[in-house]
């Protein structure tokens, strides 16, 4: 469209210039054979030629200004593209002048660079966070192995079990990062099948019951009788529920409770699952960031990826996730899963 417009403008300029020159020559008799005596009405023709010449010059000036209004934003955009190519994602262009298409192009460019800048900032933050999270267990493993090799510690079960625990932390971190990367890129494969949520919740809770009993925490679960079979990936949904229970267990003190409840949402097209604990709650300044990567308390031994993974897995299933919490009043993390056209169990 722009190329056609420029070609049309150039054609109009050439045609108008030719017409002005022709009228000028005619007005001053250059085109009349023999030159000589002025014919009748020649003065009027010359005046008309002068007027046309002036009008033509004004038209050319007007066209030049319009072309400049078009080319200036385009030049700015070309320069900005070069800066982006060089790695500067902070560049923006003014959404001004030219036709609507040019302003739309400038707006699209600014939107693109804004996203690129956010992605680059997120990438650098992720690299820094991963480096930090890997450094701690690697340092522990390296220090203990060097002590064993130097004979400072005996190679007994007490010292080797500590190294084994740190390797498990590393393994879990790598698995979490892989799951998160696949989920955020939209390439995580979901193996959906009709799933009985009552059975899934019971199995997940039972895997935490021994640790809960040891910590003096009561853990209870309930699933509404009207909850139908869900077409979900049972392994991934179990991972979501497990992450929420593990988080609740980590912060619930001895004598506290953890409740897992599933029921049809107020909108019957979805099932709502909630994990509620009687822990200290989440500070108000941390609450908006709980689903971000590596957000955790200083005393936590987790990777800080559990809630981020849960959010992405729920969204991949077409659901929503949220959290309600206040300091001293416990925490409830809930998520929904779509029901769809599925038979009741």
Secondary structure, DSSP 8 states (H G I E B T S, - for coil): -HHHHHHHHHHHHHHHHHHHHHHHHHHTTTTSTT--S--TTHHHHHHHHHHHHHHHHHHHHHHHHHHHHHHHHHHHHHHHHHHHHTT-TT------SS-HHHHHHHHHHHHHHHHHHHHHHHHHHHHHHHHHHHHHHHHHHHHHHHHHHTTSS--SHHHHHHHHHHHHHHHHHHHHHHHHHHHHHT------EEE-HHHHHHHHHHHHHHHHHHTT-EEEEEE-TT---EEE-HHHHHHHHHHHHHHHHHH--TT-EEEEEEEE-SSTTEEEEEEEE-S----HHHHTTTTSTT---TT--S-S-HHHHHHHHHHHTT--EEEEE-TTS-EEEEEEEE--S----
